[in-house]
Amino acid sequence: MFSPSHSSIRSSVIALTSIAAFALSGCSEEKAETKEIVRPVKVVEIAAVDSTRTLSYSGTVRARTEMNLGFRINGKIIGRTVDIGQRVKSGDLLARIDPADYELALTSAKASLDAAERQVETTDLARVRAEQLFAKNVSPKSQLEQATLSYNQAVATRDSAKSALEQAQNQVTYTDLKSDQNGIVTAINADVGQVVGSGTPVVTVAVDGEKEVLVAIPETDIAQFKPGKTVTVGFWSDATLFLQGKVREVAGSAEPQSRTFAIRVSLPNDPNVLLGMTAGIVASASATQPLVSIPLSALAKKDDQPIVWTVDRAGDTVHSRSVKVAGFTGDGVRIADGLKPGDVVVAAGTQFMTEGLRVKLEGAVEQQSASADDAGGNARLVR
């Protein structure tokens, strides 16, 4: 009987083993080639960019007219009859300065006028006597002319004394500081015992009537505010109170310290609005540069350049796209260039993205609004 050798048997076993291993590896490679990674991702969809933005600033409610009242003469304050917050009417006494010196000046002016009146009487008698003597050809004409001149001088002196007396009387009345209009006292700038000059502010009175909001606007946005512009005004004291105001006045130059421009917004009459309240104005303005906002986690880098990963919905694949970053906000990134409405951007997990990677969008669509100040547009969140 034929019996194969050990070497031939060993060769056959090795050959069969190699064929089986090759067949198994071929099946594994085929199975690996057919297995494709599909990664679920969270994305944001860029909505239409808004051409307007919202400006919001805070200010203080003020009276349209505030009077800084002061004495018209110099003196020492000896009395103050009002306090801050007190309502006053036209003609009410606010403060008083020492009138002693002005009363003495008034007495002196009265004495000067009396002396001038006596002088007029004396010169008048002399003039009449000179006219009589001249009519009788007893005295020359020059004597009549001299008497007439003396009389006219006495009359002028009397008139001057009258004016001095009226001035002294006025100065005595000026020792009382009175309110010119109805209003409320908002500030006391000088007190009893203080010596003040004429015109020095002593009491500030906010005149009853129209109120307005005084707001400081930075130079970057002052061009958006013109007289007549309508703004919405809210109040911290009442979250439900909103009024429509109009810009009445815009400062022509910036405040030296803060470099801001003061604007005044007129308010309609409302009894709930009190002086000194904190108010906020909201106004719309044209967007100087259309921006969109995306989450900070959506920003990546490629070759040291900022990129985002956009999703091609037709093939459910991701592709990198260079973007221009305009700035950062508290919770996002402002993009100036590289994205347009309708683009779908991967919002998280950008470190796992590769060019052409297939992804799966899961979940419902939620609306995520970007603030107009930061982005000028909106993004929709897709989970």
Summary of the structure (lengths in Angstrom):
residues: 383
radius of gyration: 46.6
end to end distance: 77.2
largest distance: 201.7
contacts: 1126
relative contact order: 0.19
helix: 28%
strand: 38%
